[in-house]
Amino acid sequence: KSSAHFKKVDWKLISKKRRDRWNKLVKYFTFIDCYPIWNKPNYKSCPWVIPFKAKNIFYRDKIIDWGKKNNLNIITWPNLPKHQDKQHYEFCNKIWKKIFCIELNDSVDLFIKTNGKKKYIFSD
């Protein structure tokens, strides 16, 4: 029964909407010194989230809190598993702690519509 539901979904349309949301969010978040891990989504993808890198963990956490208040689903990137190479693990972990992801769901459309003319959407 659930497979029938998935067959009815227009995945090409959903993929296009999510890639469009990705591109629009990049414009907003680069204004606040947060940069996407990848500038553009793969043209054949249907991305669930867009990962951004903040300047530090405190800024990332502030953005996540701000997202909750503005009905944007912002989450952290999942933790890395411990690695035998301690130096490599520590380097990656420093970067990991700065990453946040914005879900590319319908809330992004409302956010963009509401904040369409604003250059700065978040302040330090």
Backbone as a chain_set.jsonl record, in Angstrom:
{"seq": "KSSAHFKKVDWKLISKKRRDRWNKLVKYFTFIDCYPIWNKPNYKSCPWVIPFKAKNIFYRDKIIDWGKKNNLNIITWPNLPKHQDKQHYEFCNKIWKKIFCIELNDSVDLFIKTNGKKKYIFSD", "coords": {"N": [[0.815, -1.189, 0.0], [1.92, 1.269, 0.781], [3.818, 1.603, -1.192], [2.292, 2.191, -3.407], [1.453, 4.747, -2.798], [3.9, 6.162, -2.993], [4.379, 5.9, -5.698], [2.521, 7.595, -6.799], [3.448, 10.094, -6.305], [4.875, 13.086, -7.548], [7.936, 13.036, -8.182], [9.844, 14.383, -9.675], [8.944, 17.025, -9.685], [9.001, 17.588, -6.92], [11.753, 17.292, -6.454], [12.76, 19.389, -8.035], [11.631, 21.618, -6.711], [12.923, 21.435, -4.225], [15.614, 21.769, -4.933], [15.464, 24.377, -5.932], [14.76, 25.741, -3.58], [17.1, 25.304, -2.146], [18.96, 26.866, -3.643], [17.903, 29.434, -3.212], [18.122, 29.716, -0.421], [20.883, 29.772, -0.077], [21.533, 32.343, -0.918], [20.448, 33.918, 1.152], [21.78, 33.024, 3.532], [24.515, 33.396, 3.104], [24.809, 36.075, 3.511], [25.009, 36.297, 6.223], [27.429, 35.3, 6.913], [27.553, 32.484, 6.671], [28.232, 29.569, 5.015], [27.425, 27.402, 2.306], [28.128, 23.909, 2.272], [28.231, 22.638, -0.158], [27.944, 24.495, -3.078], [25.889, 24.291, -4.975], [23.126, 22.067, -5.46], [23.277, 18.69, -6.682], [22.194, 18.329, -9.991], [20.422, 16.274, -10.511], [19.444, 15.493, -8.125], [17.391, 15.017, -5.155], [17.388, 16.771, -2.708], [17.325, 16.558, 0.871], [18.175, 18.181, 2.963], [20.102, 21.238, 3.306], [23.433, 21.658, 3.951], [25.227, 23.977, 5.946], [28.108, 25.901, 6.86], [28.945, 27.456, 9.792], [30.608, 30.237, 11.483], [31.474, 29.467, 14.01], [30.784, 27.185, 16.774], [29.084, 28.388, 18.601], [27.8, 30.416, 17.191], [26.536, 28.826, 15.327], [24.718, 27.459, 17.022], [23.168, 29.619, 17.87], [21.946, 30.325, 15.474], [20.428, 28.023, 15.025], [18.61, 28.196, 17.172], [17.374, 30.616, 16.471], [16.187, 29.784, 14.097], [14.184, 28.044, 15.052], [12.433, 29.889, 16.221], [11.558, 31.158, 13.975], [10.188, 29.365, 12.453], [11.723, 27.681, 10.807], [13.166, 24.67, 9.998], [15.971, 23.75, 11.424], [18.812, 21.861, 11.9], [21.504, 20.074, 13.582], [24.448, 18.626, 12.134], [24.818, 15.104, 11.969], [26.793, 13.428, 14.513], [30.253, 12.549, 14.177], [31.648, 9.268, 13.99], [33.969, 7.885, 16.361], [37.374, 7.863, 15.435], [40.285, 6.016, 14.582], [42.579, 7.447, 13.966], [43.586, 9.975, 15.711], [44.329, 12.675, 15.282], [43.231, 13.258, 12.762], [40.531, 12.841, 13.364], [40.041, 14.867, 15.297], [40.477, 17.171, 13.763], [38.401, 16.95, 11.823], [36.214, 16.94, 13.545], [36.26, 19.535, 14.595], [35.372, 21.003, 12.401], [32.897, 19.772, 11.97], [31.393, 20.571, 14.188], [30.611, 23.096, 13.526], [28.714, 22.927, 11.631], [25.438, 23.238, 10.343], [22.166, 22.243, 9.312], [19.571, 22.958, 7.039], [16.295, 22.032, 6.662], [14.733, 21.268, 3.621], [11.961, 21.757, 3.246], [8.411, 22.666, 2.989], [8.308, 24.844, 4.732], [10.405, 26.501, 4.098], [9.575, 27.859, 1.807], [7.608, 29.602, 2.816], [9.192, 31.081, 4.56], [10.95, 32.356, 2.734], [9.113, 33.828, 1.244], [8.126, 35.56, 3.225], [10.444, 36.895, 4.001], [11.485, 37.978, 1.724], [12.4, 40.532, 0.711], [14.257, 41.371, 2.508], [17.575, 42.06, 3.317], [19.265, 41.299, 5.407], [18.702, 38.729, 7.583], [19.168, 37.824, 10.036], [20.742, 38.654, 13.046], [23.828, 39.129, 14.73]], "CA": [[0.0, 0.0, 0.0], [2.746, 2.478, 0.821], [4.504, 1.756, -2.478], [1.339, 2.85, -4.308], [1.518, 6.177, -2.456], [5.126, 6.708, -3.551], [4.271, 5.928, -7.159], [1.658, 8.716, -7.166], [4.153, 11.346, -6.032], [5.636, 13.662, -8.655], [9.273, 13.212, -7.625], [10.574, 15.4, -10.448], [8.504, 18.326, -9.182], [9.538, 17.738, -5.562], [13.197, 17.487, -6.598], [12.976, 20.744, -8.547], [11.309, 22.558, -5.63], [13.968, 21.38, -3.195], [16.83, 22.392, -5.482], [15.189, 25.82, -5.966], [14.865, 26.219, -2.192], [18.529, 25.295, -1.847], [19.588, 28.032, -4.264], [17.408, 30.649, -2.555], [18.674, 29.795, 0.93], [22.297, 30.153, -0.168], [21.573, 33.808, -0.995], [20.18, 34.476, 2.472], [22.708, 32.677, 4.601], [25.848, 33.948, 2.874], [24.804, 37.422, 4.09], [25.331, 36.228, 7.653], [28.697, 34.577, 7.028], [27.383, 31.033, 6.706], [28.454, 29.154, 3.632], [27.023, 26.021, 2.06], [29.203, 22.943, 2.044], [28.21, 22.562, -1.621], [27.249, 25.688, -3.579], [24.668, 23.912, -5.691], [22.814, 20.635, -5.369], [23.388, 17.922, -7.919], [21.007, 18.628, -10.795], [19.508, 15.126, -10.526], [19.157, 15.102, -6.75], [16.209, 15.462, -4.419], [18.015, 16.93, -1.392], [16.476, 16.675, 2.057], [18.68, 19.336, 3.703], [21.298, 21.912, 2.8], [24.362, 21.891, 5.063], [25.991, 25.215, 5.978], [29.166, 25.994, 7.865], [28.951, 28.715, 10.534], [31.962, 30.609, 11.893], [31.835, 28.702, 15.202], [29.689, 26.398, 17.331], [28.151, 29.288, 19.293], [27.026, 31.053, 16.128], [25.664, 27.76, 14.811], [23.636, 27.23, 17.984], [22.302, 30.797, 17.823], [21.166, 30.206, 14.244], [19.44, 26.958, 15.244], [17.562, 28.777, 18.033], [16.681, 31.6, 15.643], [15.353, 29.021, 13.161], [12.993, 27.569, 15.781], [11.536, 31.033, 16.401], [11.095, 31.601, 12.664], [9.571, 28.21, 11.788], [12.629, 27.017, 9.87], [13.719, 23.473, 10.627], [17.432, 23.753, 11.344], [19.345, 20.794, 12.754], [22.943, 19.88, 13.497], [24.891, 17.472, 11.351], [25.069, 13.975, 12.899], [28.157, 13.3, 15.02], [31.182, 11.606, 13.551], [32.091, 8.181, 14.865], [35.382, 7.986, 16.759], [38.276, 7.33, 14.418], [41.561, 5.613, 15.175], [43.538, 8.527, 13.761], [43.11, 11.031, 16.603], [44.54, 13.986, 14.666], [42.22, 13.386, 11.707], [39.231, 12.943, 14.033], [39.94, 16.185, 15.925], [40.338, 18.143, 12.678], [37.043, 16.818, 11.281], [35.261, 17.292, 14.595], [36.216, 21.004, 14.655], [34.511, 21.446, 11.297], [31.56, 19.202, 12.195], [30.685, 21.341, 15.215], [30.165, 24.366, 12.945], [27.757, 22.655, 10.558], [24.004, 23.124, 10.593], [21.443, 21.881, 8.096], [18.208, 23.478, 6.946], [15.426, 21.126, 5.921], [14.217, 21.899, 2.407], [10.528, 21.46, 3.174], [7.543, 23.791, 2.65], [8.544, 26.001, 5.607], [11.355, 27.374, 3.413], [8.81, 28.722, 0.902], [6.999, 30.647, 3.633], [10.292, 31.91, 5.038], [11.418, 33.174, 1.616], [8.032, 34.773, 0.93], [8.063, 36.525, 4.319], [11.706, 37.628, 4.108], [11.955, 38.173, 0.355], [13.072, 41.809, 0.44], [15.225, 41.678, 3.556], [18.95, 41.67, 3.009], [19.8, 40.608, 6.575], [17.599, 38.048, 8.258], [19.644, 37.36, 11.347], [21.818, 39.523, 13.52], [24.689, 38.577, 15.784]], "C": [[0.863, 1.259, 0.0], [3.486, 2.691, -0.494], [3.586, 2.431, -3.496], [1.343, 4.357, -4.059], [2.747, 6.82, -3.091], [5.085, 6.805, -5.073], [3.437, 7.11, -7.64], [2.363, 10.068, -7.027], [4.938, 11.796, -7.261], [7.042, 14.009, -8.146], [10.091, 14.243, -8.388], [10.219, 16.798, -9.963], [9.069, 18.584, -7.782], [11.04, 18.005, -5.614], [13.505, 18.911, -7.053], [12.715, 21.779, -7.459], [12.423, 22.595, -4.583], [15.275, 21.996, -3.684], [16.66, 23.909, -5.577], [15.307, 26.426, -4.567], [16.33, 26.313, -1.773], [19.167, 26.577, -2.362], [19.152, 29.34, -3.603], [17.994, 30.803, -1.151], [20.149, 30.193, 0.929], [22.419, 31.675, -0.184], [21.375, 34.439, 0.377], [21.318, 34.244, 3.453], [24.141, 33.128, 4.347], [25.934, 35.377, 3.388], [25.186, 37.41, 5.558], [26.56, 35.347, 7.901], [28.542, 33.086, 7.29], [27.414, 30.557, 5.264], [28.084, 27.697, 3.439], [28.24, 25.134, 1.841], [29.358, 22.714, 0.536], [27.402, 23.748, -2.124], [25.926, 25.376, -4.259], [24.396, 22.432, -5.477], [23.055, 19.964, -6.712], [22.09, 18.086, -8.698], [20.021, 17.46, -10.897], [19.052, 14.722, -9.123], [17.801, 15.592, -6.26], [16.678, 15.649, -2.976], [16.996, 17.104, -0.273], [16.86, 17.921, 2.849], [19.806, 20.003, 2.919], [22.214, 22.168, 3.995], [25.143, 23.198, 4.867], [27.057, 25.127, 7.043], [29.104, 27.391, 8.479], [30.379, 29.023, 10.988], [32.427, 29.904, 13.163], [30.589, 28.007, 15.76], [28.641, 27.292, 18.008], [27.233, 29.998, 18.294], [26.049, 30.038, 15.526], [24.47, 27.543, 15.736], [22.654, 28.401, 18.014], [21.403, 30.75, 16.586], [20.091, 29.129, 14.396], [18.294, 27.474, 16.109], [16.718, 29.783, 17.256], [15.736, 30.891, 14.674], [14.077, 28.524, 13.815], [11.97, 28.685, 15.922], [10.914, 31.49, 15.081], [10.547, 30.462, 11.804], [10.404, 27.628, 10.653], [13.224, 25.825, 10.602], [15.226, 23.43, 10.379], [17.952, 22.75, 12.368], [20.87, 20.774, 12.658], [23.225, 18.687, 12.588], [25.147, 16.331, 12.334], [26.546, 13.89, 13.302], [28.963, 12.287, 14.229], [31.478, 10.46, 14.508], [33.567, 8.398, 15.221], [36.239, 7.286, 15.709], [39.609, 7.008, 15.083], [42.624, 6.7, 15.055], [43.051, 9.754, 14.519], [43.235, 12.418, 15.967], [43.489, 14.249, 13.581], [40.839, 13.586, 12.322], [39.043, 14.343, 14.619], [39.763, 17.284, 14.88], [38.908, 18.129, 12.13], [35.999, 17.269, 12.299], [35.144, 18.81, 14.753], [35.277, 21.553, 13.589], [33.075, 21.014, 11.551], [30.745, 20.054, 13.157], [30.163, 22.676, 14.695], [29.04, 24.169, 11.929], [26.324, 22.595, 11.086], [23.329, 22.86, 9.254], [20.027, 22.447, 8.154], [17.405, 22.509, 6.099], [14.784, 21.883, 4.763], [12.739, 21.581, 2.201], [9.732, 22.736, 2.88], [7.767, 25.019, 3.524], [9.522, 26.986, 4.963], [10.614, 28.34, 2.486], [8.189, 29.889, 1.66], [8.064, 31.614, 4.142], [10.757, 32.864, 3.937], [10.364, 34.226, 1.247], [7.985, 35.896, 1.964], [9.296, 37.422, 4.35], [12.293, 38.006, 2.752], [12.748, 39.429, 0.089], [14.159, 42.142, 1.452], [16.611, 41.183, 3.179], [19.542, 40.869, 4.163], [18.632, 40.008, 7.36], [17.935, 37.663, 9.676], [20.735, 38.306, 11.785], [22.564, 38.845, 14.661], [24.213, 38.967, 17.158]], "O": [[0.559, 2.215, -0.713], [3.755, 3.83, -0.875], [4.061, 3.17, -4.358], [1.247, 5.147, -4.998], [2.65, 7.904, -3.665], [5.693, 7.7, -5.659], [3.621, 7.58, -8.762], [1.906, 11.068, -7.58], [5.582, 10.988, -7.929], [7.298, 15.139, -7.732], [10.945, 14.91, -7.803], [11.091, 17.658, -9.842], [9.558, 19.677, -7.499], [11.54, 18.863, -4.887], [14.405, 19.559, -6.519], [13.495, 22.718, -7.299], [12.811, 23.666, -4.116], [15.965, 22.673, -2.922], [17.61, 24.651, -5.329], [15.887, 27.498, -4.397], [16.744, 27.277, -1.129], [19.835, 27.291, -1.613], [19.961, 30.256, -3.455], [18.326, 31.915, -0.742], [20.607, 30.879, 1.843], [23.305, 32.235, 0.461], [22.067, 35.396, 0.723], [21.764, 35.173, 4.126], [24.918, 33.234, 5.296], [27.032, 35.854, 3.676], [25.643, 38.426, 6.083], [26.703, 34.736, 8.96], [29.316, 32.498, 8.046], [26.705, 31.083, 4.406], [28.381, 26.853, 4.284], [29.252, 25.568, 1.29], [30.473, 22.61, 0.024], [26.291, 23.985, -1.65], [24.958, 26.125, -4.124], [25.324, 21.637, -5.329], [23.035, 20.618, -7.754], [21.005, 17.993, -8.125], [18.887, 17.656, -11.334], [18.353, 13.722, -8.959], [17.163, 16.453, -6.867], [16.411, 14.807, -2.118], [15.945, 17.718, -0.457], [15.992, 18.635, 3.35], [20.381, 19.419, 2.0], [21.808, 22.828, 4.952], [25.646, 23.485, 3.781], [26.93, 24.375, 8.009], [29.2, 28.391, 7.768], [31.26, 28.168, 10.89], [33.629, 29.754, 13.383], [29.479, 28.221, 15.273], [27.45, 26.981, 17.987], [26.036, 30.154, 18.537], [24.892, 30.356, 15.253], [23.334, 27.455, 15.271], [21.449, 28.201, 18.165], [20.225, 31.102, 16.659], [18.963, 29.312, 13.938], [17.128, 27.214, 15.808], [15.493, 29.797, 17.372], [14.614, 31.346, 14.454], [13.006, 28.572, 13.21], [10.772, 28.454, 15.761], [9.865, 32.134, 15.075], [10.456, 30.582, 10.582], [9.863, 27.143, 9.66], [13.732, 25.969, 11.714], [15.687, 23.117, 9.281], [17.583, 22.786, 13.542], [21.451, 21.382, 11.76], [22.353, 17.861, 12.319], [25.649, 16.575, 13.431], [27.432, 14.24, 12.522], [28.435, 11.313, 13.692], [31.55, 10.671, 15.719], [34.311, 9.022, 14.465], [35.861, 6.246, 15.171], [40.004, 7.669, 16.043], [43.467, 6.853, 15.939], [42.198, 10.492, 14.026], [42.332, 13.244, 16.106], [42.929, 15.343, 13.505], [40.063, 14.416, 11.847], [37.981, 14.941, 14.448], [38.99, 18.22, 15.085], [38.282, 19.181, 11.992], [35.012, 17.91, 11.939], [34.055, 19.321, 15.015], [34.485, 22.458, 13.85], [32.144, 21.798, 11.368], [29.543, 20.239, 12.963], [29.353, 23.321, 15.361], [28.478, 25.143, 11.426], [26.043, 21.992, 12.121], [23.857, 23.21, 8.199], [19.374, 22.412, 9.197], [17.775, 22.199, 4.966], [14.343, 23.021, 4.929], [12.324, 21.186, 1.111], [10.317, 23.77, 2.559], [7.451, 26.132, 3.104], [9.472, 28.181, 5.254], [10.984, 29.51, 2.388], [8.238, 31.03, 1.201], [7.855, 32.827, 4.15], [10.937, 34.056, 4.188], [10.699, 35.377, 0.97], [7.82, 37.061, 1.603], [9.189, 38.599, 4.695], [13.479, 38.32, 2.655], [13.695, 39.394, -0.697], [14.905, 43.103, 1.263], [16.791, 40.034, 2.774], [20.239, 39.879, 3.941], [17.699, 40.711, 7.746], [17.068, 37.223, 10.43], [21.568, 38.715, 10.976], [21.989, 38.09, 15.445], [24.826, 38.585, 18.155]]}, "num_chains": 1, "name": "protein.A"}
